Amino acid sequence: MAQNKVQRIILVSNDKDLVQETKSAFAAFETTELQTISKQVTELTNELNLAEKGVVIIDMDTRRLEDIESLQRLMRRMDGNASVVVVAQEFDAAAVRILMQMRVSDFLVKP
């Protein structure tokens, strides 16, 4: 019988509602390990273990240049080791282009 591999997911968000909703959504999956980091993308330093593969969900404001620049630095440091999903209140065409150029795996509007 094949052993189920645990999928590691890291949520970076200081939005308490989003963190709680995400925890509730993933609680039913035994093969998912959810870690939360209660910070903004601009505050990240060495909290992410960049050597481990997995998924990183980043809650950010795509209208803020500082957030975009922080995400760019993070993407360079991760060097493709993890899939990145961006969650934001809204996305305009310019933000979508930038995220696609950075090779973000997906982007979702916050619930």
N, C-alpha and C positions, 0 to 999 in steps of 0.2 A: 504494500500500500504506500502511495506517495505521501511524503510528509508535507503538510501545509507550511509554506514559507510566510513569515510575518512581514507585512508591508509596513514600513516605517513612514509616518506622516508627521511633519512638523508644521504647526500653525503659528505664524508670527502675527500677533494682533493684540492691541490693548482695548479692543471693543469687547466688553464683558458679555454682551448678548450673543455676539458671533461666536465667541469661545464656547459658551454654554450650548448653543445650538449645534456646533460642530462636534462637541463631546457627545451629545445625545445621539447625533446621527451615526457616529462611528462606534458607539457602545455595543451595538448588536453584532459587530463583526469580530470574531475571535482571532482572525488572521491580520488584524490591523492594530498597530501600536501608535497612539496619538500622543505627541508631546506638544505642549503649548509654551510659547515664549511671549510673555505679556510686555511687549515693547513695540515701538514703531520701527519701520525698516531703517530709518535714519539713526536709530539707537543701537543697532546690532554691532557687535564687535566680534567676539569669538564664541558665541553661544551655539552656533551650528557646527556639528561634526561633519566637515565637508568631505571626509573620506568615505563616509557611508552613503550608499545609494538609497534613494527614497523619493518622497514627494515633499516639497516645501510650498505651503500655502502662505502667501504674503498679502496681508490686508494693508492697503496703502491708498493715498490720495494721488491719483494719476495727474491731477492738475498742478501738483507741487513739483517744481524742478528738483528740489532737494531729494524728494522721494524717488524720482526717476534716476537721479545720479547714484543714490545709495543702492538701488536695485541693480544698476549697471555694474557697480563695484562688486556686489555680492555674486552676480552671475559670472564675472571673470574669476573670482576666487573659487567658485564651485566647479568651474571648468567642465560642465556637463555631467557631473556626478549625481545630480538630482534633477527631477522634473520640477519646474516652477509653475505654480498657478497663482495668478494675481486676482485678488478680490477687491473691488472698489465700488463706491456709490454710483459712479458713472464713468463712461469712457467716451472721449470724443475721437474723431478720426485720427488726429495727430497722435494721441496716446496709443491707439491701436497699432498704428504704423511703427511707433517706437518699440512697443512690446514685441511685435512680430520680428523686427530687426534684431532684438535681443534674444530671440528664439525662446520666448516664454511659451511653455507648453499649452497653456489655456488662460483665459481671463473670464471672470464671471462678475455679474452685477450683484452686489450685496442684497440679501433678502431683506 
